[in-house]
Amino acid sequence: PPLQQRMAELVPSKPLESGPLQSPLLEGRDYSSGETPYMLGIDEAGRGPVLGPMVYGCAYCPISQEHRLRQMGFMDSKVLTEEKRASLWTSMQDRTANGFLGWDIRVISAEEISKEMLSTNRRSLNMLSFDAAIDLIRSVLDSGVNVTQVFVDTVGDSNKYQERLAGLFPQCKVVVCPKADSIYPIVSAASICAKVPRDELTQNWQFLEGDARFDRNFGSGYPGDEETKQWLSRSCDPVFGLPRFARFSWSTTVNMLKERAVAVTWPDDEEGGTAQAKLGAYFSKPGEKRVGTTRHRLFKRAKLELLKELC
């Protein structure tokens, strides 16, 4: 399905009004000749907030056109005004004037972050970020774009990050470093691709639990923001907890639920009480009766019996 449709399924937000989540350059353009070398930059927005999605953006253009990025005014999106960021995002979509520049975006919802970080096979935020970066690079390469240079704003250890990407994409010169968005214009463009759509997605979020239950005065979404703390406090239901807009793997939400939500006690409904049998009790000589053990309720419900003889 189209990217917009896939994103709508992953992130319950109204469709972006400011522009598509994927550049038209990735749609219907033939890069098969592979003669023009391209540079690609990657950056993220929304890594630290306790609310909303994390968005990864990439931008790419011919290496020979890098000077045009500087002329357009690309620099670290965090130091630009909201109006300037919106203006740059709009200019990126002017196919007549700036058709040399393409982009792609990956959105990781708060629900997905919570699920991955709290699962049995826990995956860290760094791992999720690394996967998003890999996916973006592969997406552009698979479209036939001759990417020879990749610049990434670092997450975690920049040397290890760079080594892993270089190993996966040996055809590319890979540079991973802190503050890459303020050093390389192509990463600055990627920063705009991440920051502006994330802000719009967050502001237009549609709460699956019911929009009427929650106001949108949640501030910046960062744990230290007093307005964010107040929103979490008044949005926390004592029984149902917080909406999926919150990241449950953050200590801020963990503490909020401990303080404001009703504690739940799960009774042990296994027969024989809560005492744990010794390991030796699970083994017996032929003909001896097994004592001191009880079968888990899972086996009883499934009507599973012990196998006594092998055919």
N, C-alpha and C positions, 0 to 999 in steps of 0.2 A: 504493500500500500504506500501512497505518498508519504513523505516524511512528516508533513503537517498532521496527517491522520495518525501516524504512529506516535507522535508526540502527544496528541490529544488523548490517546489511550494510556500513555505513561504518566502524564501530568494533567491533572484536572484543572486546567486554566483555560480561559477564553483564548481563542487564536490571536496571535500577535497581529496588531493593526499596523505596526510600524514597518513590518517586512517579514519575509520568509525565514525559516530557520536554516535553510540551505540555499546557497548561492545558485542562481540560474546557470552559472558557469559549469556546474556539475551535471546539468541536464541538457542533453541533446548537443553537446559540443564534442567534436572529434579531436582527441589528443594523441591519436595513434602514431603520428609521425615522431613524437618524442624528441624533437630537435631543440626546442626552447627550454633551457634550464630554469626551473622555478625554485623559489624559496618559500618556506612555510613556517608560520609561527603559531604557537599554542599558548593560551593562558586561560585562567579560570576566574569565576566570580561566585561568591557565596560559599566559600569553604568554611569560614568561621561561624556564621550565624546558627542559632538554635532553631530558626524557622525557615521554611521554604527550601527550594531546590538548590543544588550546586550545578552550575552551568559551565561547560567547557566549550571554548570556541577556538577555531583555527582560521587563519587567513593565509592566502597564498597568492603570489604574483610572480611574473618573470623577474629574474634577478636584475635584469637591465632596467627595470622600472622602479627600483627601490627609491630613487630620488623623488618620484612622484608621491610616494607615501609621506615623505618629509614635507613636501609642498602642501599636502592636504592638511597637515597639522597633527599627525598622529604622535601621541606621547602617552605616558601612563594614564589610563582612564580614571584612576583614583584621584588624580590631581586636577582633572578637568571638571568644569561645571557640568551640571546635568544637561543644560541647554547645549553645550559644546559636544558632549557625548552623543546626544540625540541628533545633532547636526551631522556629525561624522557618520553615524549609522545610516542616516538618510542619504548622504553623499555616496556611500559604498554601493547603494542600490541604483545609482544613476548609471545605467548600462551604457549610455552614450558617452558620458564624460569619463567614467571610471570602470569601463568594462574589462580592464586588465586585472582587476582585483576580485578574487573569489573567496568564499568562506563556507564553513560548515560548523554545525553546533551539536553538542550532546547535552541532554538535560538529565540529571540524576535527582529524582524526587527525594524529599525528606523521608518518605515511606521506604524507599529502596535503601537509603543510607541506614535507616534504623534496622531494617531486615538483615542487611549484610553484616553490620557491626555487632548485632546481638544474636546472630545465629550460632548454632553449635560449631560450625566451621567458620569462625569469625574472620571477616576480612576488614582490614583497616581502611581508613579514609585514603591513605596513601595508595593502597592497592586499587581502590576504586578510581582514583585519579589517574593512576598509571594506565589502567585499562581503557579509560576514556581517551587518553592521549594516543594510545596505540590504535584505537578504533578510528580516530579522526585521520591519522596519517595513512592508514590502510585505505580508508574511504577515498581519499584524494588520489593515492597511487593506483588504486583499482580503476579509477576513472580514466587512467592513461596519462595523467599529468606527470611530467618528467621532473619530479622533486629531487633536487640534489643537495639542498641545504635545509636543515630543520633547526629551529630555535625555540626553546621551551623555557618558560618561567618555572623555576625549580619547585619541587615538592619533596621534602625530606633531604636526604644526602644527594647533592647535585652530581657528585662523581659516580655514584652507583646508578643513579637514574640515567645519566648519560651513557654509561657502559651498557646498560640493558637495552636502551633504544638503539644504540649503535650496533649491537649484536643482532637486533631484529631487522634493522634496515641498513645493511652494510653499504648499499648504494648511495646513502646520504651522509653528508657531513653533519653531525649532530652536535649542537651546543646547548647545554643545560646550565643555567646559572641564575642566581638571585637577581631580582630587579630587571629581568630581561625585557620587561615591557617598557622600561625607561631607557633601554640601551638600543634595542632593535625595533625599528618602526613596524616591521611585519608582526612582531609580538604585540606591539601597541594596538595594531588593527585587530588582532585576535582578542585583545582585552575588551575592545568595544563590542565585538561580536558576543562576548560572554556577559558583560556588565549590563548593557542596555536591554537585551531580551530578558535577562533574569529579573531586572527591576519591573519590567512590564508583566512578566509571568506572575511575580509575587503579588503585585498590586491587584491583578485581575483573578487571583486564585478563587476557584469555586470549591467551597468546602463540601465534601461528599457527605458530611454529617448534617448538612443543612446550613445554607448561608445565613439564615435569619438568626441563628444561635450565636454568631460570632461577628464582632465589629472588625474593622480594618485599621484600627489605631494601634498597630503593633510595633511602631517605631522602626528602627533599623534592622531588628531581628537578631542583633548581637546579644549574647548573654549579659554583658555589662550595661546595656541600655535600660534605664529605669522604666521607660515606656513599654519596652518589650517584657520586662518582668511583670509589670502590672497587667498586661494583656494575658500573659500566661496564667496569672493568678485568677483573673475573673473568667477565663475560658476553661479552667480546670473543673470538670464535673467530678463530684466525690465518688461516683460509681463508674462512669464511662471514661474518666480521665481526660486527656487532651486530644484534639483533632490530629489527623495524620499530617497536618501542615507542620507539626513540631517534630523535631528529631529526638527520638526516645533514647538514643545512645549518648546524648549529652548529659553531663552531671546536673545541669540546670533543670532539666525536665525530671530526672531521677529524683532529685531532692524535692521538687515541687509535688510530685505524686506521693512521696513519702509523707509530706506535711499536710496535704489537703485532700488526698484520696482516702477512701475507706480501705483499711487493711483487709486482705482476703486470706483466710485460712483454709488450706486444702486438707480435709480429713483423710486419714489413711484407711481406706476401705478394704484393704487386704485382710484375709482371714489370718488369725493367729497373732494379731497385734502388730506393733511396730518394731519389735525386736528383730535384729538382723541375725540370721543363722550363721554359724561358723562354716568356713569353707569345707572342713572335713565332713560336715553333715550331708554334703551332696554326694558323697561316695560311700558305698556299702558293698559288703561281700555278697556273692550270689546267695539268694534265699533269705538274706537279712531284710528286715523292714526298715525303710528310711524313716528316721525320726528327726524332729527339730526343724523341719523345713515346711514351707507352704508354697503352693504354686501361685504364680502371679495371676491376677485377674484376667490378663490378656489371653492366657491359655484356656482359662475356664470359659470365657465368652466365645472363643473360637472353637470350643469343644475339642481341643487337641489332647491326645493321650500319649503316654510314654510308650516308646517302641521297645518291646521286650525281646523280640527275636528278629534277626535279620534273615531274609529269605536268600 
